[in-house]
Amino acid sequence: LSRTTTIMILLNYNKAVHRVPRKIIHPGMLTEIFFSSRQKSTSTKSGFDKVAVVGLGLMGHGVCQVAAASKMHQTVIAYEPNMEFLDRGRQRIEKSVTTLLSKGKVSEEDANRMLESIKFTTDNADLADADFVIEAVIENMDLKKNVYQMLGEICKPEAIFASNTSSLSITEMAELSDRPERLVGVHFFNPVQIMKLVEVIHTKHTDSSVIDKAFDWAKGLGKVAVKCDDTPGFIVNRLLVPNMVQAMMMVDRGDATVRDIDLSMQLGAGHPMGPLHLADYVGLDTCYYIMDGWIQKYPNEPGFTMAKGLKERVNAGNLGRKTGKGFYNWDGDKRGDPAV
């Protein structure tokens, strides 16, 4: 889903960036389960000589790093208007690359090339000749509107814009931009350096050639790309969030205990962790704001409903792992017994 607000879960789990355990780490806005694996770069040409990433937070710095690692681009522009945020993103990338080098995952030559190919800047004029611009700012539509207005004024007419939003409307962003036919969604999952999936989101406005270029670009990064229409939550989050809320509603009704619900989904469905464990991990406040936003925007969608226990826990400040208590008690990242 960062930390972003509204409909996105961005968990900072840096330890996982270089080694993939058989468990869920994330959320991107919502959760990402990884069962493997070492990401492989590819020599596939994307057709984009210069790529730019706007926003170097938890997701943006990862997108910048994998783009630089792909060897597909002459230059990757890393843009933040604020120097403090730019330096923070730079440090994240440098730390990640240094760890890869120390573990023998990349050669010194590749590590140096990767870092040298990134141009860090606070000057938006450096975006002017970018071929492909990925927006990765926080999940706030007003902020994104300002970003796309700025990009429309600065970038060349043929540039393609892409948003890494986890579930805000791509159609709304396209219509706020000056080029709706050249704007797509490219939803990465956290941590970007490891998670294999990228959802490529198209709207009724998107030109088919733009969809194909974005899809091929994601594959060129060594990712597995899937296509989806601009539906709330896209594929992963549209299925995942209601699933977690249904588990919470079972607890509300007294159908089963927290322990038994999670254990059943682990052993009966093969999930690495149960839905209530996962909800605690990603943050109950995030789950609440996601579902609440969907309910308000799509009041006639029967799949979007609120669990009483979720609202009560959020109101009480029991947000899961990050506060030490949710459906479970937590000691840092270590889950304890179900909370009373």
C-alpha positions as CSV (number, residue, x, y, z in Angstrom):
1,L,0.0,0.0,0.0
2,S,4.6,3.8,2.0
3,R,3.5,5.8,4.3
4,T,0.8,6.7,1.8
5,T,-2.8,7.4,2.7
6,T,-6.2,6.6,1.4
7,I,-6.0,3.5,-0.7
8,M,-2.5,2.3,-0.5
9,I,-0.4,0.3,1.7
10,L,3.3,1.0,1.6
11,L,5.1,-0.9,4.2
12,N,8.8,-0.2,4.7
13,Y,10.4,-3.6,5.0
14,N,13.9,-2.9,3.9
15,K,15.3,-6.2,5.2
16,A,13.3,-8.0,2.7
17,V,14.7,-6.2,-0.3
18,H,17.6,-8.5,-0.7
19,R,16.3,-11.8,0.6
20,V,12.8,-13.2,-0.1
21,P,11.2,-15.3,2.7
22,R,8.2,-17.5,2.1
23,K,5.9,-15.1,3.6
24,I,4.0,-11.9,3.0
25,I,5.9,-8.8,3.5
26,H,4.0,-6.2,2.2
27,P,1.3,-4.5,0.9
28,G,1.4,-2.2,-1.9
29,M,-1.7,-1.3,-1.2
30,L,-2.1,-4.3,-0.2
31,T,-0.3,-7.2,0.1
32,E,2.1,-8.9,-1.7
33,I,3.0,-12.4,-1.1
34,F,6.2,-13.6,-2.2
35,F,7.3,-17.1,-2.6
36,S,10.5,-16.3,-4.5
37,S,12.8,-14.9,-5.9
38,R,15.8,-13.3,-7.4
39,Q,14.9,-10.7,-10.0
40,K,16.6,-11.1,-13.3
41,S,17.4,-8.2,-15.6
42,T,16.8,-8.4,-19.3
43,S,18.2,-6.8,-22.4
44,T,14.8,-6.2,-23.8
45,K,14.6,-2.7,-25.4
46,S,11.7,-0.6,-24.1
47,G,11.9,2.1,-26.7
48,F,12.4,4.7,-23.9
49,D,15.9,6.1,-23.8
50,K,15.1,8.4,-20.9
51,V,12.8,7.4,-18.1
52,A,11.8,9.7,-15.2
53,V,10.4,8.8,-11.8
54,V,8.5,11.6,-9.9
55,G,8.6,10.9,-6.2
56,L,11.3,8.9,-4.5
57,G,9.4,7.5,-1.5
58,L,9.1,3.8,-0.6
59,M,7.7,2.9,-4.0
60,G,9.3,5.6,-6.2
61,H,12.9,4.8,-5.2
62,G,12.3,1.1,-5.9
63,V,10.9,1.9,-9.4
64,C,13.9,4.1,-10.0
65,Q,16.3,1.4,-9.0
66,V,14.9,-1.4,-11.1
67,A,14.7,0.9,-14.1
68,A,18.4,1.7,-13.7
69,A,19.2,-2.0,-13.1
70,S,17.4,-3.0,-16.3
71,K,20.1,-1.5,-18.7
72,M,17.2,-0.5,-21.0
73,H,17.7,3.3,-20.5
74,Q,20.5,5.8,-21.1
75,T,19.3,7.8,-18.2
76,V,16.9,7.5,-15.3
77,I,15.8,10.8,-13.9
78,A,14.9,10.7,-10.2
79,Y,12.9,13.9,-9.4
80,E,11.8,15.3,-6.1
81,P,11.0,19.0,-5.7
82,N,12.3,18.9,-2.1
83,M,16.1,18.3,-1.5
84,E,15.5,16.5,1.8
85,F,13.2,14.0,0.1
86,L,15.6,13.7,-2.9
87,D,18.5,12.9,-0.6
88,R,16.4,10.4,1.3
89,G,15.5,8.6,-1.9
90,R,19.1,8.6,-3.0
91,Q,20.2,7.1,0.3
92,R,17.7,4.3,0.0
93,I,18.9,3.4,-3.5
94,E,22.6,3.6,-2.5
95,K,22.0,1.4,0.5
96,S,20.1,-1.1,-1.5
97,V,22.7,-1.3,-4.2
98,T,25.5,-1.5,-1.6
99,T,23.8,-4.4,0.1
100,L,23.4,-6.2,-3.3
101,L,27.1,-5.7,-4.0
102,S,28.1,-7.0,-0.5
103,K,26.0,-10.1,-1.0
104,G,27.5,-10.8,-4.5
105,K,24.1,-10.2,-6.2
106,V,25.7,-7.6,-8.6
107,S,29.2,-6.9,-9.7
108,E,31.0,-3.7,-8.8
109,E,30.8,-2.7,-12.4
110,D,27.1,-3.1,-12.6
111,A,26.6,-1.4,-9.2
112,N,28.5,1.6,-10.4
113,R,26.8,1.7,-13.8
114,M,23.4,1.5,-12.1
115,L,24.1,4.5,-9.8
116,E,25.8,6.5,-12.5
117,S,22.8,6.1,-14.8
118,I,20.5,7.9,-12.3
119,K,20.3,11.6,-12.4
120,F,19.0,13.0,-9.1
121,T,17.4,16.4,-9.5
122,T,15.1,18.9,-7.9
123,D,14.8,20.8,-11.2
124,N,11.6,19.9,-13.1
125,A,13.2,21.2,-16.3
126,D,15.2,17.9,-16.3
127,L,11.9,16.1,-17.1
128,A,11.4,18.0,-20.4
129,D,12.8,15.3,-22.7
130,A,11.8,12.2,-20.8
131,D,10.1,9.5,-22.9
132,F,8.3,7.8,-20.1
133,V,7.4,9.5,-16.8
134,I,6.3,7.4,-13.8
135,E,4.4,9.3,-11.1
136,A,4.9,7.8,-7.6
137,V,3.8,10.6,-5.2
138,I,1.5,10.0,-2.2
139,E,-2.1,8.9,-2.7
140,N,-3.7,12.3,-2.8
141,M,-5.7,13.1,-5.9
142,D,-5.2,16.9,-5.5
143,L,-1.4,16.4,-5.3
144,K,-1.5,14.2,-8.4
145,K,-3.5,16.8,-10.2
146,N,-0.8,19.3,-9.6
147,V,1.9,16.9,-10.7
148,Y,0.1,16.1,-14.0
149,Q,-0.5,19.8,-14.7
150,M,3.3,20.4,-14.1
151,L,4.2,17.5,-16.3
152,G,1.9,18.6,-19.1
153,E,3.5,22.0,-19.2
154,I,7.1,20.7,-19.1
155,C,7.2,17.3,-20.9
156,K,7.3,16.9,-24.7
157,P,4.0,16.1,-26.3
158,E,4.9,12.5,-27.2
159,A,5.9,11.5,-23.6
160,I,3.9,8.8,-21.9
161,F,2.7,9.4,-18.3
162,A,2.2,6.5,-15.9
163,S,0.9,6.4,-12.3
164,N,2.0,3.9,-9.7
165,T,-1.2,4.4,-7.7
166,S,-2.4,1.3,-6.0
167,S,-6.1,2.1,-6.5
168,L,-6.9,5.7,-7.1
169,S,-8.8,6.2,-10.4
170,I,-6.5,6.2,-13.4
171,T,-9.3,7.6,-15.5
172,E,-9.6,10.6,-13.2
173,M,-5.9,11.2,-13.5
174,A,-6.0,10.9,-17.3
175,E,-8.8,13.4,-17.6
176,L,-6.9,15.8,-15.3
177,S,-3.8,15.5,-17.6
178,D,-3.3,17.1,-21.0
179,R,-3.0,13.7,-22.7
180,P,-5.6,11.2,-21.5
181,E,-4.7,8.9,-24.4
182,R,-1.1,8.7,-23.2
183,L,-1.6,8.0,-19.5
184,V,-1.7,4.5,-18.0
185,G,-1.3,2.9,-14.6
186,V,1.8,0.8,-13.8
187,H,1.1,-0.5,-10.3
188,F,4.2,-2.1,-8.7
189,F,4.1,-3.9,-5.4
190,N,6.3,-3.4,-2.4
191,P,9.2,-4.0,-2.2
192,V,9.6,-3.1,-5.9
193,Q,13.0,-4.6,-6.1
194,I,11.6,-8.0,-5.3
195,M,7.9,-8.3,-6.1
196,K,7.5,-9.7,-9.6
197,L,4.0,-8.4,-10.5
198,V,3.1,-5.2,-12.2
199,E,-0.5,-4.3,-13.0
200,V,-0.8,-2.3,-16.2
201,I,-4.0,-0.3,-16.0
202,H,-5.8,1.1,-19.0
203,T,-8.8,3.5,-19.3
204,K,-11.4,4.1,-22.0
205,H,-9.0,6.9,-23.2
206,T,-5.7,5.0,-23.4
207,D,-4.3,4.4,-26.9
208,S,-3.6,0.7,-27.5
209,S,0.0,1.4,-28.5
210,V,0.6,3.1,-25.1
211,I,-0.7,0.1,-23.3
212,D,1.6,-2.2,-25.2
213,K,4.6,0.0,-24.6
214,A,4.0,0.2,-20.9
215,F,3.4,-3.6,-20.8
216,D,6.6,-4.3,-22.7
217,W,8.5,-1.9,-20.5
218,A,7.4,-3.7,-17.3
219,K,8.4,-7.0,-18.8
220,G,11.7,-5.6,-19.7
221,L,12.4,-4.9,-16.1
222,G,12.1,-8.6,-15.4
223,K,8.6,-8.3,-14.1
224,V,5.5,-10.3,-14.8
225,A,3.0,-7.8,-16.3
226,V,-0.8,-8.2,-16.3
227,K,-3.4,-5.9,-17.8
228,C,-6.6,-4.6,-16.1
229,D,-9.3,-2.1,-16.8
230,D,-9.6,0.8,-14.4
231,T,-11.6,-0.9,-11.7
232,P,-11.4,0.0,-8.0
233,G,-8.3,-1.7,-6.6
234,F,-7.4,-3.2,-10.0
235,I,-6.9,-7.0,-9.6
236,V,-5.0,-7.7,-6.5
237,N,-6.5,-5.2,-4.1
238,R,-10.0,-5.6,-5.5
239,L,-9.9,-9.2,-4.4
240,L,-7.7,-8.9,-1.3
241,V,-9.3,-6.1,0.7
242,P,-12.9,-7.4,0.6
243,N,-11.4,-10.8,1.6
244,M,-9.8,-9.4,4.7
245,V,-13.0,-7.5,5.6
246,Q,-15.1,-10.7,5.3
247,A,-12.7,-12.4,7.8
248,M,-13.2,-9.5,10.2
249,M,-17.0,-9.8,9.8
250,M,-16.8,-13.5,10.7
251,V,-15.1,-12.4,14.0
252,D,-17.9,-9.8,14.5
253,R,-20.6,-12.4,14.2
254,G,-18.7,-15.0,16.3
255,D,-18.5,-17.5,13.5
256,A,-15.0,-18.5,14.3
257,T,-12.0,-17.2,16.3
258,V,-9.2,-15.1,15.0
259,R,-6.8,-18.0,15.4
260,D,-9.1,-20.5,13.6
261,I,-9.9,-18.2,10.7
262,D,-6.2,-17.5,10.0
263,L,-5.2,-21.2,10.5
264,S,-7.9,-22.3,8.1
265,M,-6.8,-20.0,5.3
266,Q,-3.2,-21.1,5.8
267,L,-3.7,-24.8,5.9
268,G,-6.9,-25.0,3.7
269,A,-6.1,-22.4,1.0
270,G,-2.3,-22.5,1.2
271,H,-1.9,-18.8,2.1
272,P,1.4,-17.9,3.8
273,M,-0.6,-16.0,6.5
274,G,-4.2,-15.6,7.3
275,P,-6.3,-12.6,6.4
276,L,-6.4,-11.2,10.0
277,H,-2.7,-11.6,10.5
278,L,-2.2,-9.9,7.2
279,A,-4.6,-7.0,8.0
280,D,-2.7,-6.4,11.3
281,Y,0.6,-6.5,9.4
282,V,-0.4,-3.9,6.8
283,G,-2.3,-1.7,9.2
284,L,-6.0,-1.7,10.2
285,D,-6.2,2.0,9.5
286,T,-5.1,1.4,6.0
287,C,-7.7,-1.3,5.5
288,Y,-10.4,0.9,7.0
289,Y,-9.6,3.9,4.8
290,I,-9.4,1.8,1.7
291,M,-12.8,0.2,2.3
292,D,-14.4,3.4,3.5
293,G,-13.3,5.2,0.4
294,W,-14.7,2.5,-1.8
295,I,-18.0,2.5,0.1
296,Q,-18.4,6.3,-0.3
297,K,-17.5,6.3,-4.0
298,Y,-19.3,3.1,-5.0
299,P,-22.3,2.8,-2.6
300,N,-24.1,0.3,-4.8
301,E,-21.3,-2.2,-4.9
302,P,-22.3,-5.1,-2.5
303,G,-18.8,-6.3,-2.1
304,F,-17.8,-3.1,-0.4
305,T,-18.9,-3.2,3.2
306,M,-17.4,-2.3,6.6
307,A,-16.7,-4.6,9.5
308,K,-17.8,-3.3,12.9
309,G,-14.7,-4.7,14.6
310,L,-12.4,-2.9,12.1
311,K,-14.0,0.5,12.8
312,E,-13.9,-0.1,16.6
313,R,-10.2,-1.0,16.6
314,V,-9.3,1.9,14.4
315,N,-11.2,4.3,16.6
316,A,-9.4,2.8,19.7
317,G,-6.0,3.3,18.1
318,N,-5.4,-0.4,17.8
319,L,-4.0,-0.5,14.3
320,G,-2.2,-3.8,14.3
321,R,1.6,-4.4,14.1
322,K,2.6,-0.7,14.1
323,T,0.8,0.0,17.4
324,G,1.4,-3.3,19.1
325,K,-2.2,-4.5,19.1
326,G,-4.9,-5.2,16.6
327,F,-6.5,-8.6,16.1
328,Y,-3.2,-9.9,17.6
329,N,-0.7,-8.6,20.1
330,W,2.6,-7.6,18.5
331,D,6.1,-7.1,19.7
332,G,7.7,-5.2,16.9
333,D,7.3,-7.4,13.8
334,K,6.8,-10.5,16.0
335,R,3.1,-11.6,16.2
336,G,1.8,-12.8,19.6
337,D,-1.4,-14.3,20.7
338,P,-4.8,-13.0,19.5
339,A,-5.7,-9.8,21.4
340,V,-8.5,-9.8,23.9
